[in-house]
Amino acid sequence: MKIQILDEAQADLREGAQFYEQQNAGMGTYFLDTLISDIESLILYTGVHIKLNGYHRLLSKTFPYAVMKGYL
């Protein structure tokens, strides 16, 4: 399955990684690894996630971020 991460979401990921890296060395990489894993989980298990405003939503368990999946 092909996914597209919107420019706004990419900017959020960059800013989040920079923020967490400033908090503790290596935490930015952990942040990105965690969110990428969350994105992959949403792709694999779309049907089990809550649907809000036409999008499937997964809340990250580690960071205060949500991953949304819609259809183009």
QUIBEL-V697368 format. One record per backbone hydrogen bond with DSSP energy under -0.5 kcal/mol. CO is the residue of the C=O (numbers start at 1). NH is the residue of the N-H. E is the energy in kcal/mol with one decimal. If there is no record, write none. Layout:
co	nh	e
CO	NH	E
CO	NH	E
//
This chain:
co	nh	e
4	6	-0.7
6	10	-2.5
7	11	-2.3
8	12	-2.0
9	13	-2.4
10	14	-2.4
11	15	-2.7
12	16	-2.6
13	17	-2.5
14	18	-2.4
15	19	-2.5
16	20	-2.6
17	21	-2.1
18	22	-1.8
19	23	-1.1
20	24	-1.8
24	27	-2.3
26	30	-1.9
27	31	-2.5
28	32	-2.2
29	33	-2.8
30	34	-2.5
31	35	-2.5
32	36	-2.6
33	37	-2.0
34	38	-2.2
35	39	-2.4
36	40	-2.5
37	41	-2.2
38	42	-2.2
39	43	-2.0
40	44	-2.3
41	45	-2.7
43	46	-0.7
45	48	-1.7
46	49	-1.4
50	52	-0.5
50	57	-2.6
52	55	-2.2
55	52	-3.0
56	69	-2.6
57	50	-0.6
58	60	-0.5
58	67	-3.1
63	65	-2.4
65	60	-2.8
67	58	-2.6
69	56	-2.7
//
